[in-house]
């Protein structure tokens, strides 16, 4: 701990410390469950209309582990932080053949069917953005429950 903050820490009440510990435990438990649910290969594969059962079974568990590590390290993890984990996992195997337009075209048009193949780059990005949104919502909800107001620093 930084020595300049020692005096500040001494003035934290035991109730506030208990609320903080409870918040951290709940945040980590619920956040890891959300990551597991959002990046579960079996679920993603079953929701797709392609056949990549063997191709993605190694990529998504590695991606999930890297996202979990980023989440436990950074309490205010955002989409850009989760995109950075892509550098920590091997590239995904090729997904379905790309459609005639760019992924960006379909992404901005909210064409959900074009993201059904979980191994396409924009599907991976979309999954990571969804995880980041869910974790941010979780943080706000738990902070509000624990301390009565949303902490603006996250």
Buried (B, 14 or more C-beta within 10 A) or exposed (E): EEEEEEEEEEEEEEEEEEBEEEBEEBBBEBBBEBBEEBBBBEBBBEEBEBEBEEBBEBBBBBBBBBBBEBBBEEBEBBBEBBBEBBEEBEEBEEBBEBBEEEBEEBBEEEEEEBBBBBBBEBBBBBBBBBBBEBBBEBBEBBBEEBEEEEBEEE
